[in-house]
Amino acid sequence: MKAFLDGLASLLAALATLAICGGPAYFTYQAIQSMIAPAWVWVSVAALAGIGIVLTIAFLRQSSRAANPNSVPSVQQSMLDMRQAGVHISVTGGVFDGFAAGERTAFVATPDNRLVCTFQSAPDPTRAGLTATVTGHRLTVPGIYGALSGAVLPNISTLETSTTEAFVVETGAGGSATTTSIGVNDPRLQALLAFFRANLTPCWSFG
């Protein structure tokens, strides 16, 4: 319901902006055409119309995202907000091996067991252009935060992984969050893969 109301509010704001900017711009144009207003007023007309168009498009885009909370842009914005707002675990990366080559996950989990993610599937070799598909998901999975914590914490890279990076892990809250890499020689990699296998979700459907 909140997403619907947010979308409706953005749509009404777009219509209001169009009316507030479009009306004066149109009648000013008519005044110039009728020689009531001087020609230099064209500058004001162009500025007003430009501002109206930019704001209307912005409100319409916001309305579209709110109407579809699982759209990839909406999910990505939610993940960014969650990372900035409080305690979280954020993971991005992929296995990059076998059937999972080309697949990539990005997700954020919070202590209340919310899980918001995008998952990029591998390109389909039977389709022209080898197009990959990215989907967004919002889930509540009981116990997911605790299980993920057991796999990736403490958030310390125990070995040099700069050339074999598979996943990037961010933990903490806001500006105090810490970020490390998990590579093929990091013991946490096997723990994270085991976590994926034990907790099947569309966020990490590798292979």
Rosetta blueprint (number, residue, H / E / L):
1 M L
2 K H
3 A H
4 F H
5 L H
6 D H
7 G H
8 L H
9 A H
10 S H
11 L H
12 L H
13 A H
14 A H
15 L H
16 A H
17 T H
18 L H
19 A H
20 I H
21 C H
22 G H
23 G H
24 P H
25 A H
26 Y H
27 F H
28 T H
29 Y H
30 Q H
31 A H
32 I H
33 Q H
34 S L
35 M L
36 I L
37 A L
38 P L
39 A H
40 W H
41 V H
42 W H
43 V H
44 S H
45 V H
46 A H
47 A H
48 L H
49 A H
50 G H
51 I H
52 G H
53 I H
54 V H
55 L H
56 T H
57 I H
58 A H
59 F H
60 L H
61 R H
62 Q H
63 S H
64 S H
65 R H
66 A H
67 A H
68 N L
69 P L
70 N L
71 S L
72 V H
73 P H
74 S H
75 V H
76 Q H
77 Q H
78 S H
79 M H
80 L H
81 D H
82 M H
83 R H
84 Q H
85 A H
86 G L
87 V E
88 H E
89 I E
90 S E
91 V E
92 T E
93 G E
94 G L
95 V L
96 F L
97 D L
98 G H
99 F H
100 A H
101 A L
102 G L
103 E L
104 R E
105 T E
106 A E
107 F E
108 V E
109 A E
110 T L
111 P L
112 D L
113 N L
114 R E
115 L E
116 V E
117 C E
118 T E
119 F E
120 Q E
121 S L
122 A L
123 P L
124 D L
125 P L
126 T L
127 R L
128 A L
129 G L
130 L L
131 T L
132 A L
133 T L
134 V E
135 T E
136 G E
137 H E
138 R E
139 L E
140 T E
141 V L
142 P L
143 G L
144 I H
145 Y H
146 G H
147 A H
148 L H
149 S H
150 G H
151 A H
152 V H
153 L L
154 P L
155 N L
156 I L
157 S L
158 T L
159 L L
160 E L
161 T L
162 S L
163 T L
164 T L
165 E E
166 A E
167 F E
168 V E
169 V E
170 E E
171 T E
172 G E
173 A E
174 G H
175 G H
176 S H
177 A L
178 T E
179 T E
180 T E
181 S E
182 I E
183 G E
184 V L
185 N L
186 D L
187 P H
188 R H
189 L H
190 Q H
191 A H
192 L H
193 L H
194 A H
195 F H
196 F H
197 R H
198 A H
199 N L
200 L L
201 T L
202 P H
203 C H
204 W H
205 S L
206 F L
207 G L
